[in-house]
Amino acid sequence: MAIAFKIVLVIFALALIAVVLLQKGKSAGLSGAISGGAEHLFGKTKARGLDLFLQRLTIVVAAGFFITALVVAYLVKV
């Protein structure tokens, strides 16, 4: 049982890395620093489609990773 949860934990870890790397960065160097202030002041129309999906997927995968890590820690201790 513990081995199955460890495999699931590794899958969640790899999925979390992939989802985070797929997301667009908040700012890119000096141009991001300059436009970032303007976007904060005037607001930015954010592309909703893929960005929103990746944000929600990141939350789900991170929650799964956290819960699985707690289960694995409990099983190792018992």
mmCIF file of the N, C-alpha and C atoms, coordinates in Angstrom:
data_MODEL
# 
_entry.id   MODEL 
# 
loop_
_atom_site.group_PDB 
_atom_site.id 
_atom_site.type_symbol 
_atom_site.label_atom_id 
_atom_site.label_alt_id 
_atom_site.label_comp_id 
_atom_site.label_asym_id 
_atom_site.label_entity_id 
_atom_site.label_seq_id 
_atom_site.pdbx_PDB_ins_code 
_atom_site.Cartn_x 
_atom_site.Cartn_y 
_atom_site.Cartn_z 
_atom_site.occupancy 
_atom_site.B_iso_or_equiv 
_atom_site.pdbx_formal_charge 
_atom_site.auth_seq_id 
_atom_site.auth_comp_id 
_atom_site.auth_asym_id 
_atom_site.auth_atom_id 
_atom_site.pdbx_PDB_model_num 
ATOM 1   N N  . MET A 1 1  ? 0.823  -1.191 0.000   1.00 0.00 ? 1  MET A N  1 
ATOM 2   C CA . MET A 1 1  ? 0.000  0.000  0.000   1.00 0.00 ? 1  MET A CA 1 
ATOM 3   C C  . MET A 1 1  ? 0.869  1.257  0.000   1.00 0.00 ? 1  MET A C  1 
ATOM 4   N N  . ALA A 1 2  ? 1.931  1.238  0.791   1.00 0.00 ? 2  ALA A N  1 
ATOM 5   C CA . ALA A 1 2  ? 2.818  2.393  0.872   1.00 0.00 ? 2  ALA A CA 1 
ATOM 6   C C  . ALA A 1 2  ? 3.524  2.629  -0.461  1.00 0.00 ? 2  ALA A C  1 
ATOM 7   N N  . ILE A 1 3  ? 3.854  1.552  -1.150  1.00 0.00 ? 3  ILE A N  1 
ATOM 8   C CA . ILE A 1 3  ? 4.535  1.699  -2.443  1.00 0.00 ? 3  ILE A CA 1 
ATOM 9   C C  . ILE A 1 3  ? 3.605  2.359  -3.461  1.00 0.00 ? 3  ILE A C  1 
ATOM 10  N N  . ALA A 1 4  ? 2.343  2.006  -3.445  1.00 0.00 ? 4  ALA A N  1 
ATOM 11  C CA . ALA A 1 4  ? 1.381  2.618  -4.370  1.00 0.00 ? 4  ALA A CA 1 
ATOM 12  C C  . ALA A 1 4  ? 1.254  4.118  -4.110  1.00 0.00 ? 4  ALA A C  1 
ATOM 13  N N  . PHE A 1 5  ? 1.190  4.501  -2.832  1.00 0.00 ? 5  PHE A N  1 
ATOM 14  C CA . PHE A 1 5  ? 1.103  5.924  -2.512  1.00 0.00 ? 5  PHE A CA 1 
ATOM 15  C C  . PHE A 1 5  ? 2.385  6.667  -2.874  1.00 0.00 ? 5  PHE A C  1 
ATOM 16  N N  . LYS A 1 6  ? 3.524  6.011  -2.752  1.00 0.00 ? 6  LYS A N  1 
ATOM 17  C CA . LYS A 1 6  ? 4.780  6.652  -3.154  1.00 0.00 ? 6  LYS A CA 1 
ATOM 18  C C  . LYS A 1 6  ? 4.828  6.884  -4.658  1.00 0.00 ? 6  LYS A C  1 
ATOM 19  N N  . ILE A 1 7  ? 4.310  5.932  -5.423  1.00 0.00 ? 7  ILE A N  1 
ATOM 20  C CA . ILE A 1 7  ? 4.249  6.096  -6.877  1.00 0.00 ? 7  ILE A CA 1 
ATOM 21  C C  . ILE A 1 7  ? 3.314  7.248  -7.239  1.00 0.00 ? 7  ILE A C  1 
ATOM 22  N N  . VAL A 1 8  ? 2.167  7.315  -6.566  1.00 0.00 ? 8  VAL A N  1 
ATOM 23  C CA . VAL A 1 8  ? 1.232  8.417  -6.807  1.00 0.00 ? 8  VAL A CA 1 
ATOM 24  C C  . VAL A 1 8  ? 1.864  9.751  -6.424  1.00 0.00 ? 8  VAL A C  1 
ATOM 25  N N  . LEU A 1 9  ? 2.647  9.769  -5.351  1.00 0.00 ? 9  LEU A N  1 
ATOM 26  C CA . LEU A 1 9  ? 3.327  10.993 -4.923  1.00 0.00 ? 9  LEU A CA 1 
ATOM 27  C C  . LEU A 1 9  ? 4.325  11.459 -5.973  1.00 0.00 ? 9  LEU A C  1 
ATOM 28  N N  . VAL A 1 10 ? 5.065  10.545 -6.564  1.00 0.00 ? 10 VAL A N  1 
ATOM 29  C CA . VAL A 1 10 ? 6.018  10.911 -7.614  1.00 0.00 ? 10 VAL A CA 1 
ATOM 30  C C  . VAL A 1 10 ? 5.270  11.443 -8.843  1.00 0.00 ? 10 VAL A C  1 
ATOM 31  N N  . ILE A 1 11 ? 4.142  10.828 -9.170  1.00 0.00 ? 11 ILE A N  1 
ATOM 32  C CA . ILE A 1 11 ? 3.351  11.306 -10.311 1.00 0.00 ? 11 ILE A CA 1 
ATOM 33  C C  . ILE A 1 11 ? 2.837  12.718 -10.039 1.00 0.00 ? 11 ILE A C  1 
ATOM 34  N N  . PHE A 1 12 ? 2.329  12.971 -8.826  1.00 0.00 ? 12 PHE A N  1 
ATOM 35  C CA . PHE A 1 12 ? 1.885  14.316 -8.468  1.00 0.00 ? 12 PHE A CA 1 
ATOM 36  C C  . PHE A 1 12 ? 3.042  15.312 -8.521  1.00 0.00 ? 12 PHE A C  1 
ATOM 37  N N  . ALA A 1 13 ? 4.219  14.901 -8.078  1.00 0.00 ? 13 ALA A N  1 
ATOM 38  C CA . ALA A 1 13 ? 5.372  15.805 -8.097  1.00 0.00 ? 13 ALA A CA 1 
ATOM 39  C C  . ALA A 1 13 ? 5.750  16.181 -9.521  1.00 0.00 ? 13 ALA A C  1 
ATOM 40  N N  . LEU A 1 14 ? 5.799  15.206 -10.410 1.00 0.00 ? 14 LEU A N  1 
ATOM 41  C CA . LEU A 1 14 ? 6.127  15.485 -11.805 1.00 0.00 ? 14 LEU A CA 1 
ATOM 42  C C  . LEU A 1 14 ? 5.048  16.337 -12.472 1.00 0.00 ? 14 LEU A C  1 
ATOM 43  N N  . ALA A 1 15 ? 3.794  16.068 -12.154 1.00 0.00 ? 15 ALA A N  1 
ATOM 44  C CA . ALA A 1 15 ? 2.695  16.862 -12.714 1.00 0.00 ? 15 ALA A CA 1 
ATOM 45  C C  . ALA A 1 15 ? 2.757  18.300 -12.212 1.00 0.00 ? 15 ALA A C  1 
ATOM 46  N N  . LEU A 1 16 ? 3.094  18.485 -10.947 1.00 0.00 ? 16 LEU A N  1 
ATOM 47  C CA . LEU A 1 16 ? 3.197  19.829 -10.388 1.00 0.00 ? 16 LEU A CA 1 
ATOM 48  C C  . LEU A 1 16 ? 4.328  20.615 -11.042 1.00 0.00 ? 16 LEU A C  1 
ATOM 49  N N  . ILE A 1 17 ? 5.440  19.962 -11.260 1.00 0.00 ? 17 ILE A N  1 
ATOM 50  C CA . ILE A 1 17 ? 6.562  20.617 -11.948 1.00 0.00 ? 17 ILE A CA 1 
ATOM 51  C C  . ILE A 1 17 ? 6.154  21.013 -13.360 1.00 0.00 ? 17 ILE A C  1 
ATOM 52  N N  . ALA A 1 18 ? 5.500  20.116 -14.069 1.00 0.00 ? 18 ALA A N  1 
ATOM 53  C CA . ALA A 1 18 ? 5.099  20.395 -15.451 1.00 0.00 ? 18 ALA A CA 1 
ATOM 54  C C  . ALA A 1 18 ? 4.090  21.534 -15.524 1.00 0.00 ? 18 ALA A C  1 
ATOM 55  N N  . VAL A 1 19 ? 3.109  21.538 -14.634 1.00 0.00 ? 19 VAL A N  1 
ATOM 56  C CA . VAL A 1 19 ? 2.077  22.570 -14.673 1.00 0.00 ? 19 VAL A CA 1 
ATOM 57  C C  . VAL A 1 19 ? 2.662  23.940 -14.335 1.00 0.00 ? 19 VAL A C  1 
ATOM 58  N N  . VAL A 1 20 ? 3.561  23.987 -13.375 1.00 0.00 ? 20 VAL A N  1 
ATOM 59  C CA . VAL A 1 20 ? 4.181  25.265 -13.014 1.00 0.00 ? 20 VAL A CA 1 
ATOM 60  C C  . VAL A 1 20 ? 5.051  25.781 -14.159 1.00 0.00 ? 20 VAL A C  1 
ATOM 61  N N  . LEU A 1 21 ? 5.763  24.898 -14.813 1.00 0.00 ? 21 LEU A N  1 
ATOM 62  C CA . LEU A 1 21 ? 6.612  25.334 -15.920 1.00 0.00 ? 21 LEU A CA 1 
ATOM 63  C C  . LEU A 1 21 ? 5.810  25.765 -17.142 1.00 0.00 ? 21 LEU A C  1 
ATOM 64  N N  . LEU A 1 22 ? 4.593  25.272 -17.303 1.00 0.00 ? 22 LEU A N  1 
ATOM 65  C CA . LEU A 1 22 ? 3.759  25.662 -18.426 1.00 0.00 ? 22 LEU A CA 1 
ATOM 66  C C  . LEU A 1 22 ? 3.149  27.050 -18.262 1.00 0.00 ? 22 LEU A C  1 
ATOM 67  N N  . GLN A 1 23 ? 3.108  27.559 -17.033 1.00 0.00 ? 23 GLN A N  1 
ATOM 68  C CA . GLN A 1 23 ? 2.491  28.853 -16.797 1.00 0.00 ? 23 GLN A CA 1 
ATOM 69  C C  . GLN A 1 23 ? 3.364  29.978 -17.308 1.00 0.00 ? 23 GLN A C  1 
ATOM 70  N N  . LYS A 1 24 ? 2.697  31.054 -17.695 1.00 0.00 ? 24 LYS A N  1 
ATOM 71  C CA . LYS A 1 24 ? 3.386  32.227 -18.188 1.00 0.00 ? 24 LYS A CA 1 
ATOM 72  C C  . LYS A 1 24 ? 3.942  33.004 -16.999 1.00 0.00 ? 24 LYS A C  1 
ATOM 73  N N  . GLY A 1 25 ? 5.139  33.546 -17.153 1.00 0.00 ? 25 GLY A N  1 
ATOM 74  C CA . GLY A 1 25 ? 5.749  34.327 -16.095 1.00 0.00 ? 25 GLY A CA 1 
ATOM 75  C C  . GLY A 1 25 ? 5.012  35.633 -15.854 1.00 0.00 ? 25 GLY A C  1 
ATOM 76  N N  . LYS A 1 26 ? 5.099  36.156 -14.646 1.00 0.00 ? 26 LYS A N  1 
ATOM 77  C CA . LYS A 1 26 ? 4.419  37.407 -14.317 1.00 0.00 ? 26 LYS A CA 1 
ATOM 78  C C  . LYS A 1 26 ? 5.128  38.606 -14.927 1.00 0.00 ? 26 LYS A C  1 
ATOM 79  N N  . SER A 1 27 ? 6.442  38.585 -14.975 1.00 0.00 ? 27 SER A N  1 
ATOM 80  C CA . SER A 1 27 ? 7.175  39.681 -15.584 1.00 0.00 ? 27 SER A CA 1 
ATOM 81  C C  . SER A 1 27 ? 8.430  39.112 -16.229 1.00 0.00 ? 27 SER A C  1 
ATOM 82  N N  . ALA A 1 28 ? 8.920  39.808 -17.236 1.00 0.00 ? 28 ALA A N  1 
ATOM 83  C CA . ALA A 1 28 ? 10.087 39.310 -17.958 1.00 0.00 ? 28 ALA A CA 1 
ATOM 84  C C  . ALA A 1 28 ? 11.154 40.397 -17.985 1.00 0.00 ? 28 ALA A C  1 
ATOM 85  N N  . GLY A 1 29 ? 12.008 40.391 -17.008 1.00 0.00 ? 29 GLY A N  1 
ATOM 86  C CA . GLY A 1 29 ? 13.130 41.324 -16.986 1.00 0.00 ? 29 GLY A CA 1 
ATOM 87  C C  . GLY A 1 29 ? 12.721 42.771 -16.799 1.00 0.00 ? 29 GLY A C  1 
ATOM 88  N N  . LEU A 1 30 ? 13.466 43.666 -17.443 1.00 0.00 ? 30 LEU A N  1 
ATOM 89  C CA . LEU A 1 30 ? 13.242 45.099 -17.292 1.00 0.00 ? 30 LEU A CA 1 
ATOM 90  C C  . LEU A 1 30 ? 11.918 45.533 -17.911 1.00 0.00 ? 30 LEU A C  1 
ATOM 91  N N  . SER A 1 31 ? 11.555 44.943 -19.044 1.00 0.00 ? 31 SER A N  1 
ATOM 92  C CA . SER A 1 31 ? 10.284 45.313 -19.671 1.00 0.00 ? 31 SER A CA 1 
ATOM 93  C C  . SER A 1 31 ? 9.110  44.915 -18.783 1.00 0.00 ? 31 SER A C  1 
ATOM 94  N N  . GLY A 1 32 ? 9.234  43.818 -18.083 1.00 0.00 ? 32 GLY A N  1 
ATOM 95  C CA . GLY A 1 32 ? 8.185  43.410 -17.155 1.00 0.00 ? 32 GLY A CA 1 
ATOM 96  C C  . GLY A 1 32 ? 8.112  44.321 -15.950 1.00 0.00 ? 32 GLY A C  1 
ATOM 97  N N  . ALA A 1 33 ? 9.247  44.844 -15.517 1.00 0.00 ? 33 ALA A N  1 
ATOM 98  C CA . ALA A 1 33 ? 9.256  45.752 -14.380 1.00 0.00 ? 33 ALA A CA 1 
ATOM 99  C C  . ALA A 1 33 ? 8.585  47.069 -14.742 1.00 0.00 ? 33 ALA A C  1 
ATOM 100 N N  . ILE A 1 34 ? 8.812  47.536 -15.961 1.00 0.00 ? 34 ILE A N  1 
ATOM 101 C CA . ILE A 1 34 ? 8.212  48.801 -16.392 1.00 0.00 ? 34 ILE A CA 1 
ATOM 102 C C  . ILE A 1 34 ? 6.717  48.624 -16.645 1.00 0.00 ? 34 ILE A C  1 
ATOM 103 N N  . SER A 1 35 ? 6.368  47.616 -17.409 1.00 0.00 ? 35 SER A N  1 
ATOM 104 C CA . SER A 1 35 ? 4.947  47.417 -17.714 1.00 0.00 ? 35 SER A CA 1 
ATOM 105 C C  . SER A 1 35 ? 4.186  46.864 -16.517 1.00 0.00 ? 35 SER A C  1 
ATOM 106 N N  . GLY A 1 36 ? 4.873  46.222 -15.601 1.00 0.00 ? 36 GLY A N  1 
ATOM 107 C CA . GLY A 1 36 ? 4.200  45.689 -14.420 1.00 0.00 ? 36 GLY A CA 1 
ATOM 108 C C  . GLY A 1 36 ? 3.591  46.777 -13.566 1.00 0.00 ? 36 GLY A C  1 
ATOM 109 N N  . GLY A 1 37 ? 4.290  47.892 -13.440 1.00 0.00 ? 37 GLY A N  1 
ATOM 110 C CA . GLY A 1 37 ? 3.742  49.018 -12.687 1.00 0.00 ? 37 GLY A CA 1 
ATOM 111 C C  . GLY A 1 37 ? 2.525  49.608 -13.355 1.00 0.00 ? 37 GLY A C  1 
ATOM 112 N N  . ALA A 1 38 ? 2.571  49.716 -14.678 1.00 0.00 ? 38 ALA A N  1 
ATOM 113 C CA . ALA A 1 38 ? 1.430  50.251 -15.420 1.00 0.00 ? 38 ALA A CA 1 
ATOM 114 C C  . ALA A 1 38 ? 0.241  49.297 -15.343 1.00 0.00 ? 38 ALA A C  1 
ATOM 115 N N  . GLU A 1 39 ? 0.508  48.008 -15.425 1.00 0.00 ? 39 GLU A N  1 
ATOM 116 C CA . GLU A 1 39 ? -0.580 47.032 -15.337 1.00 0.00 ? 39 GLU A CA 1 
ATOM 117 C C  . GLU A 1 39 ? -1.215 47.061 -13.960 1.00 0.00 ? 39 GLU A C  1 
ATOM 118 N N  . HIS A 1 40 ? -0.416 47.281 -12.935 1.00 0.00 ? 40 HIS A N  1 
ATOM 119 C CA . HIS A 1 40 ? -0.959 47.341 -11.575 1.00 0.00 ? 40 HIS A CA 1 
ATOM 120 C C  . HIS A 1 40 ? -1.805 48.601 -11.398 1.00 0.00 ? 40 HIS A C  1 
ATOM 121 N N  . LEU A 1 41 ? -1.379 49.694 -12.010 1.00 0.00 ? 41 LEU A N  1 
ATOM 122 C CA . LEU A 1 41 ? -2.092 50.966 -11.864 1.00 0.00 ? 41 LEU A CA 1 
ATOM 123 C C  . LEU A 1 41 ? -3.367 50.987 -12.695 1.00 0.00 ? 41 LEU A C  1 
ATOM 124 N N  . PHE A 1 42 ? -3.290 50.589 -13.956 1.00 0.00 ? 42 PHE A N  1 
ATOM 125 C CA . PHE A 1 42 ? -4.425 50.694 -14.867 1.00 0.00 ? 42 PHE A CA 1 
ATOM 126 C C  . PHE A 1 42 ? -5.207 49.398 -15.021 1.00 0.00 ? 42 PHE A C  1 
ATOM 127 N N  . GLY A 1 43 ? -4.690 48.315 -14.504 1.00 0.00 ? 43 GLY A N  1 
ATOM 128 C CA . GLY A 1 43 ? -5.345 47.020 -14.667 1.00 0.00 ? 43 GLY A CA 1 
ATOM 129 C C  . GLY A 1 43 ? -4.917 46.368 -15.963 1.00 0.00 ? 43 GLY A C  1 
ATOM 130 N N  . LYS A 1 44 ? -5.021 45.086 -16.009 1.00 0.00 ? 44 LYS A N  1 
ATOM 131 C CA . LYS A 1 44 ? -4.592 44.330 -17.182 1.00 0.00 ? 44 LYS A CA 1 
ATOM 132 C C  . LYS A 1 44 ? -5.713 43.389 -17.561 1.00 0.00 ? 44 LYS A C  1 
ATOM 133 N N  . THR A 1 45 ? -5.997 43.321 -18.826 1.00 0.00 ? 45 THR A N  1 
ATOM 134 C CA . THR A 1 45 ? -6.964 42.338 -19.296 1.00 0.00 ? 45 THR A CA 1 
ATOM 135 C C  . THR A 1 45 ? -6.208 41.026 -19.479 1.00 0.00 ? 45 THR A C  1 
ATOM 136 N N  . LYS A 1 46 ? -6.441 40.114 -18.577 1.00 0.00 ? 46 LYS A N  1 
ATOM 137 C CA . LYS A 1 46 ? -5.711 38.847 -18.577 1.00 0.00 ? 46 LYS A CA 1 
ATOM 138 C C  . LYS A 1 46 ? -6.393 37.850 -19.505 1.00 0.00 ? 46 LYS A C  1 
ATOM 139 N N  . ALA A 1 47 ? -5.590 37.152 -20.254 1.00 0.00 ? 47 ALA A N  1 
ATOM 140 C CA . ALA A 1 47 ? -6.128 36.087 -21.101 1.00 0.00 ? 47 ALA A CA 1 
ATOM 141 C C  . ALA A 1 47 ? -6.693 35.007 -20.189 1.00 0.00 ? 47 ALA A C  1 
ATOM 142 N N  . ARG A 1 48 ? -7.964 34.739 -20.321 1.00 0.00 ? 48 ARG A N  1 
ATOM 143 C CA . ARG A 1 48 ? -8.652 33.893 -19.354 1.00 0.00 ? 48 ARG A CA 1 
ATOM 144 C C  . ARG A 1 48 ? -8.520 32.405 -19.643 1.00 0.00 ? 48 ARG A C  1 
ATOM 145 N N  . GLY A 1 49 ? -8.458 32.009 -20.880 1.00 0.00 ? 49 GLY A N  1 
ATOM 146 C CA . GLY A 1 49 ? -8.570 30.608 -21.243 1.00 0.00 ? 49 GLY A CA 1 
ATOM 147 C C  . GLY A 1 49 ? -7.563 29.688 -20.594 1.00 0.00 ? 49 GLY A C  1 
ATOM 148 N N  . LEU A 1 50 ? -6.401 29.603 -21.184 1.00 0.00 ? 50 LEU A N  1 
ATOM 149 C CA . LEU A 1 50 ? -5.392 28.652 -20.739 1.00 0.00 ? 50 LEU A CA 1 
ATOM 150 C C  . LEU A 1 50 ? -4.794 29.048 -19.394 1.00 0.00 ? 50 LEU A C  1 
ATOM 151 N N  . ASP A 1 51 ? -4.624 30.350 -19.159 1.00 0.00 ? 51 ASP A N  1 
ATOM 152 C CA . ASP A 1 51 ? -4.048 30.800 -17.892 1.00 0.00 ? 51 ASP A CA 1 
ATOM 153 C C  . ASP A 1 51 ? -4.923 30.396 -16.709 1.00 0.00 ? 51 ASP A C  1 
ATOM 154 N N  . LEU A 1 52 ? -6.220 30.601 -16.841 1.00 0.00 ? 52 LEU A N  1 
ATOM 155 C CA . LEU A 1 52 ? -7.143 30.244 -15.759 1.00 0.00 ? 52 LEU A CA 1 
ATOM 156 C C  . LEU A 1 52 ? -7.155 28.733 -15.538 1.00 0.00 ? 52 LEU A C  1 
ATOM 157 N N  . PHE A 1 53 ? -7.155 27.974 -16.628 1.00 0.00 ? 53 PHE A N  1 
ATOM 158 C CA . PHE A 1 53 ? -7.134 26.519 -16.511 1.00 0.00 ? 53 PHE A CA 1 
ATOM 159 C C  . PHE A 1 53 ? -5.865 26.040 -15.805 1.00 0.00 ? 53 PHE A C  1 
ATOM 160 N N  . LEU A 1 54 ? -4.711 26.610 -16.180 1.00 0.00 ? 54 LEU A N  1 
ATOM 161 C CA . LEU A 1 54 ? -3.450 26.199 -15.550 1.00 0.00 ? 54 LEU A CA 1 
ATOM 162 C C  . LEU A 1 54 ? -3.395 26.603 -14.088 1.00 0.00 ? 54 LEU A C  1 
ATOM 163 N N  . GLN A 1 55 ? -3.981 27.753 -13.732 1.00 0.00 ? 55 GLN A N  1 
ATOM 164 C CA . GLN A 1 55 ? -4.012 28.143 -12.323 1.00 0.00 ? 55 GLN A CA 1 
ATOM 165 C C  . GLN A 1 55 ? -4.838 27.168 -11.500 1.00 0.00 ? 55 GLN A C  1 
ATOM 166 N N  . ARG A 1 56 ? -5.999 26.824 -12.012 1.00 0.00 ? 56 ARG A N  1 
ATOM 167 C CA . ARG A 1 56 ? -6.856 25.875 -11.280 1.00 0.00 ? 56 ARG A CA 1 
ATOM 168 C C  . ARG A 1 56 ? -6.241 24.488 -11.223 1.00 0.00 ? 56 ARG A C  1 
ATOM 169 N N  . LEU A 1 57 ? -5.614 24.076 -12.317 1.00 0.00 ? 57 LEU A N  1 
ATOM 170 C CA . LEU A 1 57 ? -4.958 22.768 -12.333 1.00 0.00 ? 57 LEU A CA 1 
ATOM 171 C C  . LEU A 1 57 ? -3.796 22.730 -11.346 1.00 0.00 ? 57 LEU A C  1 
ATOM 172 N N  . THR A 1 58 ? -3.077 23.839 -11.225 1.00 0.00 ? 58 THR A N  1 
ATOM 173 C CA . THR A 1 58 ? -1.984 23.913 -10.261 1.00 0.00 ? 58 THR A CA 1 
ATOM 174 C C  . THR A 1 58 ? -2.501 23.745 -8.838  1.00 0.00 ? 58 THR A C  1 
ATOM 175 N N  . ILE A 1 59 ? -3.620 24.377 -8.530  1.00 0.00 ? 59 ILE A N  1 
ATOM 176 C CA . ILE A 1 59 ? -4.200 24.260 -7.187  1.00 0.00 ? 59 ILE A CA 1 
ATOM 177 C C  . ILE A 1 59 ? -4.613 22.816 -6.903  1.00 0.00 ? 59 ILE A C  1 
ATOM 178 N N  . VAL A 1 60 ? -5.244 22.175 -7.883  1.00 0.00 ? 60 VAL A N  1 
ATOM 179 C CA . VAL A 1 60 ? -5.701 20.788 -7.689  1.00 0.00 ? 60 VAL A CA 1 
ATOM 180 C C  . VAL A 1 60 ? -4.519 19.839 -7.527  1.00 0.00 ? 60 VAL A C  1 
ATOM 181 N N  . VAL A 1 61 ? -3.503 19.991 -8.372  1.00 0.00 ? 61 VAL A N  1 
ATOM 182 C CA . VAL A 1 61 ? -2.339 19.103 -8.303  1.00 0.00 ? 61 VAL A CA 1 
ATOM 183 C C  . VAL A 1 61 ? -1.552 19.343 -7.020  1.00 0.00 ? 61 VAL A C  1 
ATOM 184 N N  . ALA A 1 62 ? -1.426 20.609 -6.603  1.00 0.00 ? 62 ALA A N  1 
ATOM 185 C CA . ALA A 1 62 ? -0.714 20.900 -5.361  1.00 0.00 ? 62 ALA A CA 1 
ATOM 186 C C  . ALA A 1 62 ? -1.448 20.327 -4.151  1.00 0.00 ? 62 ALA A C  1 
ATOM 187 N N  . ALA A 1 63 ? -2.774 20.425 -4.147  1.00 0.00 ? 63 ALA A N  1 
ATOM 188 C CA . ALA A 1 63 ? -3.547 19.837 -3.053  1.00 0.00 ? 63 ALA A CA 1 
ATOM 189 C C  . ALA A 1 63 ? -3.394 18.321 -3.024  1.00 0.00 ? 63 ALA A C  1 
ATOM 190 N N  . GLY A 1 64 ? -3.442 17.698 -4.191  1.00 0.00 ? 64 GLY A N  1 
ATOM 191 C CA . GLY A 1 64 ? -3.243 16.247 -4.260  1.00 0.00 ? 64 GLY A CA 1 
ATOM 192 C C  . GLY A 1 64 ? -1.859 15.846 -3.797  1.00 0.00 ? 64 GLY A C  1 
ATOM 193 N N  . PHE A 1 65 ? -0.854 16.626 -4.190  1.00 0.00 ? 65 PHE A N  1 
ATOM 194 C CA . PHE A 1 65 ? 0.512  16.348 -3.757  1.00 0.00 ? 65 PHE A CA 1 
ATOM 195 C C  . PHE A 1 65 ? 0.633  16.459 -2.231  1.00 0.00 ? 65 PHE A C  1 
ATOM 196 N N  . PHE A 1 66 ? 0.048  17.504 -1.671  1.00 0.00 ? 66 PHE A N  1 
ATOM 197 C CA . PHE A 1 66 ? 0.130  17.725 -0.230  1.00 0.00 ? 66 PHE A CA 1 
ATOM 198 C C  . PHE A 1 66 ? -0.563 16.603 0.539   1.00 0.00 ? 66 PHE A C  1 
ATOM 199 N N  . ILE A 1 67 ? -1.742 16.243 0.117   1.00 0.00 ? 67 ILE A N  1 
ATOM 200 C CA . ILE A 1 67 ? -2.488 15.181 0.807   1.00 0.00 ? 67 ILE A CA 1 
ATOM 201 C C  . ILE A 1 67 ? -1.767 13.845 0.678   1.00 0.00 ? 67 ILE A C  1 
ATOM 202 N N  . THR A 1 68 ? -1.261 13.543 -0.515  1.00 0.00 ? 68 THR A N  1 
ATOM 203 C CA . THR A 1 68 ? -0.538 12.290 -0.715  1.00 0.00 ? 68 THR A CA 1 
ATOM 204 C C  . THR A 1 68 ? 0.746  12.257 0.104   1.00 0.00 ? 68 THR A C  1 
ATOM 205 N N  . ALA A 1 69 ? 1.425  13.397 0.224   1.00 0.00 ? 69 ALA A N  1 
ATOM 206 C CA . ALA A 1 69 ? 2.641  13.452 1.039   1.00 0.00 ? 69 ALA A CA 1 
ATOM 207 C C  . ALA A 1 69 ? 2.329  13.179 2.508   1.00 0.00 ? 69 ALA A C  1 
ATOM 208 N N  . LEU A 1 70 ? 1.202  13.707 2.984   1.00 0.00 ? 70 LEU A N  1 
ATOM 209 C CA . LEU A 1 70 ? 0.807  13.435 4.374   1.00 0.00 ? 70 LEU A CA 1 
ATOM 210 C C  . LEU A 1 70 ? 0.473  11.959 4.583   1.00 0.00 ? 70 LEU A C  1 
ATOM 211 N N  . VAL A 1 71 ? -0.194 11.348 3.606   1.00 0.00 ? 71 VAL A N  1 
ATOM 212 C CA . VAL A 1 71 ? -0.543 9.919  3.717   1.00 0.00 ? 71 VAL A CA 1 
ATOM 213 C C  . VAL A 1 71 ? 0.717  9.066  3.710   1.00 0.00 ? 71 VAL A C  1 
ATOM 214 N N  . VAL A 1 72 ? 1.657  9.386  2.827   1.00 0.00 ? 72 VAL A N  1 
ATOM 215 C CA . VAL A 1 72 ? 2.908  8.625  2.763   1.00 0.00 ? 72 VAL A CA 1 
ATOM 216 C C  . VAL A 1 72 ? 3.686  8.786  4.072   1.00 0.00 ? 72 VAL A C  1 
ATOM 217 N N  . ALA A 1 73 ? 3.725  9.985  4.606   1.00 0.00 ? 73 ALA A N  1 
ATOM 218 C CA . ALA A 1 73 ? 4.428  10.203 5.880   1.00 0.00 ? 73 ALA A CA 1 
ATOM 219 C C  . ALA A 1 73 ? 3.784  9.408  7.003   1.00 0.00 ? 73 ALA A C  1 
ATOM 220 N N  . TYR A 1 74 ? 2.458  9.351  7.010   1.00 0.00 ? 74 TYR A N  1 
ATOM 221 C CA . TYR A 1 74 ? 1.769  8.568  8.028   1.00 0.00 ? 74 TYR A CA 1 
ATOM 222 C C  . TYR A 1 74 ? 2.043  7.074  7.877   1.00 0.00 ? 74 TYR A C  1 
ATOM 223 N N  . LEU A 1 75 ? 2.020  6.584  6.634   1.00 0.00 ? 75 LEU A N  1 
ATOM 224 C CA . LEU A 1 75 ? 2.259  5.158  6.401   1.00 0.00 ? 75 LEU A CA 1 
ATOM 225 C C  . LEU A 1 75 ? 3.696  4.743  6.725   1.00 0.00 ? 75 LEU A C  1 
ATOM 226 N N  . VAL A 1 76 ? 4.629  5.646  6.480   1.00 0.00 ? 76 VAL A N  1 
ATOM 227 C CA . VAL A 1 76 ? 6.026  5.326  6.790   1.00 0.00 ? 76 VAL A CA 1 
ATOM 228 C C  . VAL A 1 76 ? 6.227  5.265  8.299   1.00 0.00 ? 76 VAL A C  1 
ATOM 229 N N  . LYS A 1 77 ? 5.535  6.146  9.010   1.00 0.00 ? 77 LYS A N  1 
ATOM 230 C CA . LYS A 1 77 ? 5.703  6.190  10.462  1.00 0.00 ? 77 LYS A CA 1 
ATOM 231 C C  . LYS A 1 77 ? 5.033  5.004  11.140  1.00 0.00 ? 77 LYS A C  1 
ATOM 232 N N  . VAL A 1 78 ? 3.938  4.520  10.565  1.00 0.00 ? 78 VAL A N  1 
ATOM 233 C CA . VAL A 1 78 ? 3.194  3.409  11.178  1.00 0.00 ? 78 VAL A CA 1 
ATOM 234 C C  . VAL A 1 78 ? 3.825  2.128  10.850  1.00 0.00 ? 78 VAL A C  1 
# 
